[in-house]
């Protein structure tokens, strides 16, 4: 009986070792043959938007070097959370990617019960694009600089209404940061997206929008809106001559929007590194940079670790903005 018990313990120990080693071995084998079937790239916004266009550019450029089709799957809804949530439940085999941006990856989980947490459920692969918010006013407003906007907000409390693409979005938090930093009393007017907010800005219904660069820049170039500052950490190469909010005396007013590629938590690091290397090569190509420029977006890449650091840093920053502004949220 004793010998049978010992043999059984040895058998179970061997099985346990096999179970522990099979996972990494299987992951390494998968990484060596990856990819051997088409890849699904989820764009959590409708066709024609920035996330969709970036997904299609990326899919087009990575198809040849990876040797597999990359199929863009548009899953819009809930401010990007619907498609991002679908991606979070996919198998961790490297065959589902998602284009994330500040809203669904950082902000939505702070405001709503999304069902996912970014760094718990996803592996960052690389940043793929970036653009700071553009602070724009109606040309009829007697404001030609950030200093003028601050002075107006202070001298006539409550006279400035600022439009946003909705509560909890980057344009909303931009207005709250401006109010907190300057002491100006301004009123938030939420819209269902940036386009209607900018249309009402041109109509004079609101006075300022901390706008998404790709949407607002064409109106600035056509003279329909006036840009008073770029809310970036440095001057933006696509808006020469427009100062940063930092240069106007607001060092903390940095609202950088970014887009990045993420995959599921648990995907082997070798797969992530392989995809990252191909992204870096693809986004240096002149035709990609030209297409990005036409969108009002800068071609930017990062390591997976750098991308994770950006997500963590933004989460900390915007949690503080929410707290300082006393914004009510659904999540605890």
Backbone torsions as a table, in degrees:
resi	resn	phi	psi	omega
1	UNK	NA	-42.7	-179.4
2	UNK	-62.3	-44.3	-178.9
3	UNK	-64.2	-36.2	177.6
4	UNK	-64.6	-39.7	179.3
5	UNK	-64.5	-42.9	179.1
6	UNK	-63.0	-44.8	179.5
7	UNK	-60.6	-38.6	179.7
8	UNK	-65.2	-40.4	179.3
9	UNK	-64.6	-40.6	177.9
10	UNK	-63.9	-41.7	179.1
11	UNK	-62.0	-44.9	-179.3
12	UNK	-66.3	-37.6	178.6
13	UNK	-64.1	-42.0	178.0
14	UNK	-63.4	-40.1	178.4
15	UNK	-64.3	-38.8	-179.9
16	UNK	-64.9	-41.6	178.3
17	UNK	-62.3	-43.1	178.0
18	UNK	-59.9	-41.9	-179.2
19	UNK	-64.4	-38.0	-179.0
20	UNK	-71.5	-34.7	-175.8
21	UNK	-89.9	-18.9	-177.1
22	UNK	-66.0	-38.4	-177.7
23	UNK	-59.7	-57.3	178.9
24	UNK	-60.4	-39.8	-179.7
25	UNK	-63.2	-43.3	178.9
26	UNK	-64.0	-39.3	179.1
27	UNK	-64.2	-40.0	179.2
28	UNK	-65.8	-40.8	179.0
29	UNK	-63.9	-41.7	179.2
30	UNK	-63.1	-38.7	-179.8
31	UNK	-65.3	-35.1	-178.3
32	UNK	-69.3	-32.5	-178.5
33	UNK	-98.4	-1.2	-175.6
34	UNK	-73.2	139.5	-10.2
35	UNK	-93.6	148.4	178.4
36	UNK	-122.5	16.5	174.0
37	UNK	-158.4	167.1	-179.1
38	UNK	-59.1	153.3	-178.6
39	UNK	-112.2	135.6	176.2
40	UNK	-94.3	127.1	177.8
41	UNK	-114.3	107.6	-177.6
42	UNK	-82.6	126.3	171.9
43	UNK	-108.3	110.4	-171.9
44	UNK	-82.2	25.5	176.9
45	UNK	-136.6	166.5	-176.9
46	UNK	-66.1	161.1	174.9
47	UNK	-58.0	141.5	177.1
48	UNK	98.1	-16.8	178.5
49	UNK	-82.6	175.5	-176.1
50	UNK	-59.8	-45.8	-178.3
51	UNK	-62.5	-40.2	179.6
52	UNK	-65.8	-46.0	-178.4
53	UNK	-64.2	-42.9	179.1
54	UNK	-64.0	-39.0	177.8
55	UNK	-61.4	-41.2	-177.9
56	UNK	-71.5	-37.8	175.7
57	UNK	-62.6	-46.0	-178.6
58	UNK	-64.5	-45.4	179.6
59	UNK	-60.2	-41.4	179.6
60	UNK	-63.3	-42.4	-175.1
61	UNK	-78.1	-23.1	-177.7
62	UNK	-96.3	-11.1	-178.2
63	UNK	-60.3	-47.1	-177.0
64	UNK	-68.3	-51.2	-178.3
65	UNK	-65.0	-30.4	179.4
66	UNK	-87.9	-16.7	176.2
67	UNK	74.2	20.0	178.0
68	UNK	-142.2	152.3	175.6
69	UNK	-66.9	141.9	173.2
70	UNK	-116.0	113.7	-171.9
71	UNK	-99.9	116.0	178.9
72	UNK	-77.4	127.4	-177.2
73	UNK	-119.5	102.3	179.7
74	UNK	-76.8	121.6	177.9
75	UNK	-131.4	72.6	-177.1
76	UNK	-75.9	161.1	175.1
77	UNK	136.6	148.0	176.0
78	UNK	54.7	42.4	176.7
79	UNK	60.4	32.3	179.9
80	UNK	95.3	-10.1	-176.4
81	UNK	-74.6	-28.6	-178.1
82	UNK	-63.4	-55.7	-179.0
83	UNK	-64.9	-36.9	178.6
84	UNK	-65.2	-39.1	177.3
85	UNK	-64.9	-37.9	176.6
86	UNK	-62.0	-43.3	179.4
87	UNK	-62.8	-36.4	-176.6
88	UNK	-63.2	-23.0	-177.7
89	UNK	-96.2	1.0	-177.3
90	UNK	-75.1	161.9	178.3
91	UNK	-65.3	144.6	-178.5
92	UNK	-86.3	60.4	-177.8
93	UNK	-115.8	1.3	178.2
94	UNK	86.0	4.6	-177.3
95	UNK	-103.3	8.6	170.3
96	UNK	-130.2	124.6	175.8
97	UNK	-120.0	162.8	174.1
98	UNK	-141.1	140.4	172.0
99	UNK	-86.3	113.7	179.1
100	UNK	-103.6	157.5	173.9
101	UNK	-141.8	-179.9	-174.2
102	UNK	-56.7	-40.5	-174.9
103	UNK	-62.2	-63.4	-176.4
104	UNK	-71.9	-27.1	-175.7
105	UNK	-86.6	-39.6	-176.4
106	UNK	-106.9	-52.4	-168.5
107	UNK	-79.1	-47.4	-175.7
108	UNK	-55.9	-43.7	178.2
109	UNK	-65.4	-17.9	176.2
110	UNK	-80.6	-26.9	-174.3
111	UNK	-103.2	-32.2	-171.7
112	UNK	-131.6	163.4	175.0
113	UNK	-84.7	91.9	-174.2
114	UNK	-84.4	-21.7	-176.2
115	UNK	88.9	-2.6	177.3
116	UNK	-140.1	156.8	170.8
117	UNK	-125.8	132.7	-166.0
118	UNK	-57.7	-56.2	-175.5
119	UNK	-83.0	-9.5	172.9
120	UNK	-81.8	-37.4	-171.2
121	UNK	-107.3	-9.7	-176.0
122	UNK	-128.8	153.8	170.3
123	UNK	-107.4	114.2	175.2
124	UNK	-64.4	137.2	179.6
125	UNK	-106.6	-55.9	177.1
126	UNK	-166.7	146.2	163.3
127	UNK	-65.5	141.2	179.9
128	UNK	-120.3	-11.0	-179.6
129	UNK	-169.4	159.3	178.4
130	UNK	-154.9	152.1	175.4
131	UNK	-163.3	128.6	176.6
132	UNK	-73.7	161.0	173.4
133	UNK	-68.1	149.5	179.8
134	UNK	-112.8	123.7	-177.8
135	UNK	-90.0	113.9	-172.0
136	UNK	-124.7	149.0	178.6
137	UNK	-131.4	166.5	172.8
138	UNK	-72.0	132.7	-178.2
139	UNK	-58.0	-21.8	179.4
140	UNK	-75.9	-17.0	179.7
141	UNK	-72.7	136.2	-179.6
142	UNK	-74.9	56.7	-178.4
143	UNK	-134.4	116.0	-179.8
144	UNK	-117.1	-1.3	-179.0
145	UNK	-152.0	169.8	176.4
146	UNK	-64.9	-36.1	177.8
147	UNK	-61.2	-40.4	177.6
148	UNK	-63.3	-40.0	-179.1
149	UNK	-65.7	-41.6	178.0
150	UNK	-63.7	-44.9	-178.8
151	UNK	-62.3	-41.7	179.3
152	UNK	-65.3	-42.5	179.6
153	UNK	-63.2	-32.3	-179.9
154	UNK	-83.2	-38.2	-175.8
155	UNK	-76.8	-28.6	179.8
156	UNK	-128.9	76.5	-178.4
157	UNK	-56.7	134.0	178.7
158	UNK	83.4	-1.6	-177.6
159	UNK	-84.6	-13.7	-178.0
160	UNK	-105.4	122.1	171.4
161	UNK	-105.1	131.9	178.0
162	UNK	-116.1	133.5	-179.9
163	UNK	-90.6	152.5	176.2
164	UNK	-142.2	171.4	178.1
165	UNK	-86.4	15.3	175.6
166	UNK	130.5	158.4	178.7
167	UNK	-61.7	132.4	178.7
168	UNK	88.2	3.4	178.9
169	UNK	-91.7	168.8	180.0
170	UNK	-60.6	-43.2	176.8
171	UNK	-60.6	-35.7	177.0
172	UNK	-63.9	-49.5	-178.1
173	UNK	-67.6	-28.4	174.7
174	UNK	-61.4	-44.5	177.8
175	UNK	-63.7	-39.1	179.3
176	UNK	-67.8	-38.0	176.8
177	UNK	-63.9	-42.9	178.8
178	UNK	-59.7	-46.3	-178.6
179	UNK	-64.3	-42.4	-178.9
180	UNK	-65.8	-41.4	-176.3
181	UNK	-73.6	-33.3	-174.0
182	UNK	-101.8	-18.8	-174.7
183	UNK	79.9	5.3	179.0
184	UNK	-73.8	140.5	176.5
185	UNK	-95.0	107.8	179.5
186	UNK	-126.7	155.1	-173.1
187	UNK	-110.1	131.5	-179.5
188	UNK	-83.9	130.9	175.5
189	UNK	-123.7	101.8	-177.1
190	UNK	-80.1	144.1	175.8
191	UNK	-124.9	171.0	177.3
192	UNK	-92.8	67.1	179.7
193	UNK	115.4	162.9	-179.2
194	UNK	-69.8	-41.8	-177.6
195	UNK	-54.8	-47.9	179.2
196	UNK	-66.5	-31.5	177.0
197	UNK	-64.0	-42.0	-179.4
198	UNK	-71.7	-33.9	176.4
199	UNK	-63.5	-41.7	177.7
200	UNK	-70.7	-28.3	174.8
201	UNK	-65.5	-43.6	178.2
202	UNK	-66.2	-28.7	179.1
203	UNK	-84.2	-4.8	178.3
204	UNK	84.3	10.7	-179.7
205	UNK	-76.8	-29.2	171.7
206	UNK	-128.2	163.7	-172.3
207	UNK	-103.8	-23.6	-176.6
208	UNK	-152.3	150.4	173.4
209	UNK	-138.2	132.2	172.9
210	UNK	-88.5	84.3	-158.0
211	UNK	-93.3	157.2	171.7
212	UNK	-68.8	126.8	-175.1
213	UNK	-52.9	-50.3	-175.7
214	UNK	-61.1	-29.1	-178.3
215	UNK	-83.0	-39.7	-172.8
216	UNK	-84.4	-32.4	-172.4
217	UNK	-57.5	-41.7	178.0
218	UNK	-59.5	-34.9	178.4
219	UNK	-69.7	-34.1	177.3
220	UNK	-68.3	-43.3	-179.3
221	UNK	-64.9	-30.6	-179.8
222	UNK	-85.9	-5.7	179.2
223	UNK	85.8	3.9	-179.4
224	UNK	-77.7	-22.0	176.0
225	UNK	-133.6	157.1	176.9
226	UNK	-112.7	128.0	175.5
227	UNK	-90.2	127.5	179.4
228	UNK	-103.5	-20.5	178.6
229	UNK	-168.4	156.9	170.9
230	UNK	-103.7	128.7	-178.4
231	UNK	-90.4	59.1	-179.8
232	UNK	-121.3	165.1	179.1
233	UNK	-73.6	-15.7	-179.9
234	UNK	-149.2	163.4	176.0
235	UNK	-56.6	141.9	-177.3
236	UNK	-92.8	127.3	-173.9
237	UNK	-62.3	-21.7	-178.2
238	UNK	-89.2	-3.9	178.5
239	UNK	-129.0	63.1	-178.6
240	UNK	-62.2	138.4	177.9
241	UNK	91.4	-12.1	177.9
242	UNK	-95.0	117.8	-175.9
243	UNK	-70.8	162.6	174.2
244	UNK	-84.8	160.4	174.5
245	UNK	-63.7	-29.6	177.1
246	UNK	-61.4	-44.3	179.7
247	UNK	-66.1	-21.9	178.7
248	UNK	-88.5	5.1	175.1
249	UNK	99.6	13.7	177.1
250	UNK	-119.7	78.8	-172.4
251	UNK	-63.2	-23.0	-178.7
252	UNK	-92.1	-4.5	-175.4
253	UNK	-85.9	78.0	178.2
254	UNK	-119.8	117.8	-178.2
255	UNK	-127.9	80.3	-179.7
256	UNK	-91.4	118.9	171.8
257	UNK	-90.3	143.9	177.2
258	UNK	-139.6	160.2	173.2
259	UNK	-125.0	143.8	-178.9
260	UNK	-151.8	162.2	178.0
261	UNK	-97.8	131.1	176.6
262	UNK	-128.8	154.2	172.6
263	UNK	-130.4	-174.9	-171.3
264	UNK	-80.6	147.6	176.0
265	UNK	-58.6	131.8	179.9
266	UNK	103.5	-9.1	175.5
267	UNK	-64.1	133.7	-178.4
268	UNK	-54.1	140.8	-177.5
269	UNK	-61.1	-31.9	179.3
270	UNK	-63.0	-37.1	176.9
271	UNK	-66.9	-45.5	179.6
272	UNK	-59.6	-44.5	-179.7
273	UNK	-64.9	-37.4	179.4
274	UNK	-64.8	-46.5	180.0
275	UNK	-66.0	-41.0	178.9
276	UNK	-58.1	-45.1	-178.9
277	UNK	-61.9	-38.5	179.1
278	UNK	-71.0	-34.9	177.3
279	UNK	-63.6	-46.3	-179.1
280	UNK	-58.3	-42.4	178.9
281	UNK	-67.8	-42.8	-175.9
282	UNK	-64.8	-41.2	-173.2
283	UNK	-81.5	-0.5	172.3
284	UNK	-91.5	-7.4	-176.5
285	UNK	-70.1	136.1	-175.1
286	UNK	-56.6	-37.9	-179.0
287	UNK	-68.5	-31.7	176.6
288	UNK	-68.3	-45.4	179.1
289	UNK	-60.5	-38.7	178.4
290	UNK	-64.6	-42.5	179.6
291	UNK	-68.1	-38.4	176.8
292	UNK	-62.9	-45.1	-178.9
293	UNK	-58.7	-39.9	178.3
294	UNK	-62.3	-26.4	179.0
295	UNK	-85.0	-13.3	-174.5
296	UNK	81.9	28.8	-176.5
297	UNK	-127.5	146.0	179.3
298	UNK	-97.3	137.9	175.9
299	UNK	-76.6	117.4	-176.3
300	UNK	-138.0	141.7	174.6
301	UNK	-130.1	172.2	-179.7
302	UNK	-157.3	170.3	168.0
303	UNK	-79.9	162.5	174.8
304	UNK	-57.3	-38.5	-178.3
305	UNK	-67.9	-40.1	177.6
306	UNK	-64.0	-40.9	179.1
307	UNK	-63.3	-43.1	177.3
308	UNK	-60.4	-39.4	178.6
309	UNK	-64.3	-37.5	177.8
310	UNK	-64.0	-44.2	179.9
311	UNK	-61.3	-45.6	179.6
312	UNK	-62.5	-45.4	-178.5
313	UNK	-63.4	-44.2	179.6
314	UNK	-65.1	-38.6	179.1
315	UNK	-60.8	-44.9	178.9
316	UNK	-63.4	-43.9	-178.4
317	UNK	-62.2	-47.7	-174.7
318	UNK	-77.9	-23.9	170.5
319	UNK	-61.6	-40.5	178.3
320	UNK	-66.3	-41.1	177.8
321	UNK	-59.9	-45.2	179.5
322	UNK	-60.1	-44.7	-179.1
323	UNK	-66.6	-47.5	-177.0
324	UNK	-63.7	-35.2	-178.2
325	UNK	-85.4	-8.3	-179.0
326	UNK	66.1	33.9	-179.1
327	UNK	-77.6	133.4	179.3
328	UNK	-81.9	137.5	179.9
329	UNK	-127.7	161.6	-178.4
330	UNK	-82.1	-29.1	-176.5
331	UNK	-90.2	158.9	179.7
332	UNK	-83.1	NA	NA
